[in-house]
């Protein structure tokens, strides 16, 4: 009797596990959608004089500085040449 009980308990626990796993997987897949609103919000957040949007996903917005604007080297727009 106890062997039958442990076998049925193992079966029920596996069923519950797979149901929970399937639900979590469905929610995770549905949250991976990237729409135009998310892209626009990321662009507006990164829009400054010296930065722009580098990449955007449904979970993350990454800004990057524009090359040459923040350095004081040869690429700087406001430095006169040494000639």
C-alpha positions as CSV (number, residue, x, y, z in Angstrom):
1,X,0.0,0.0,0.0
2,X,2.8,2.5,0.8
3,X,4.5,1.7,-2.5
4,X,1.3,2.6,-4.3
5,X,0.9,5.8,-2.2
6,X,4.5,6.9,-3.0
7,X,4.0,6.2,-6.7
8,X,0.8,8.2,-6.9
9,X,2.4,11.0,-4.9
10,X,5.3,11.1,-7.3
11,X,3.0,11.1,-10.3
12,X,0.9,14.0,-8.8
13,X,3.9,16.0,-8.0
14,X,5.3,15.6,-11.5
15,X,2.0,16.7,-13.0
16,X,1.9,19.8,-10.7
17,X,5.5,20.6,-11.6
18,X,4.9,20.4,-15.4
19,X,1.7,22.5,-15.1
20,X,3.5,25.2,-13.1
21,X,6.5,25.1,-15.5
22,X,4.2,25.5,-18.5
23,X,2.4,28.5,-16.9
24,X,5.7,30.2,-16.1
25,X,7.0,29.5,-19.6
26,X,3.9,31.0,-21.2
27,X,4.2,34.2,-19.1
28,X,7.9,34.5,-19.9
29,X,7.4,34.1,-23.7
30,X,4.5,36.5,-23.7
31,X,6.6,39.2,-22.0
32,X,9.2,39.1,-24.7
33,X,7.2,41.3,-27.0
34,X,8.8,44.5,-28.2
35,X,6.4,47.1,-29.6
36,X,6.7,50.6,-31.0
37,X,5.7,52.2,-27.7
38,X,8.7,50.7,-25.9
39,X,11.1,51.8,-28.6
40,X,9.7,55.3,-28.5
41,X,10.0,55.5,-24.7
42,X,13.6,54.3,-24.9
43,X,14.5,56.9,-27.6
44,X,12.9,59.7,-25.6
45,X,14.8,58.6,-22.4
46,X,18.1,58.5,-24.2
47,X,17.7,61.7,-26.2
48,X,20.1,64.2,-24.9
49,X,22.8,66.4,-26.4
50,X,25.5,63.7,-26.0
51,X,23.7,60.4,-26.0
52,X,21.5,58.2,-28.1
53,X,19.7,54.8,-27.9
54,X,22.1,52.0,-28.2
55,X,19.8,49.0,-27.9
56,X,16.3,48.2,-26.7
57,X,14.6,45.0,-25.7
58,X,11.3,44.3,-23.9
59,X,13.2,44.3,-20.6
60,X,16.0,46.8,-21.1
61,X,16.8,50.2,-22.6
62,X,20.5,50.9,-23.1
63,X,21.8,54.4,-23.9
64,X,25.2,55.2,-25.3
65,X,27.2,58.4,-25.6
66,X,27.8,59.9,-29.0
67,X,31.4,59.4,-30.2
68,X,33.6,62.4,-30.1
69,X,31.3,64.8,-28.3
70,X,32.5,64.2,-24.7
71,X,36.2,63.7,-25.4
72,X,38.8,66.4,-25.5
73,X,40.8,64.9,-28.3
74,X,41.0,65.2,-32.1
75,X,37.4,64.1,-32.6
76,X,36.0,66.9,-30.5
77,X,33.8,69.3,-32.6
78,X,34.9,72.4,-30.6
79,X,38.7,72.1,-30.7
80,X,40.6,74.0,-33.4
81,X,43.3,72.1,-35.4
82,X,46.9,72.6,-34.4
83,X,48.1,73.9,-37.9
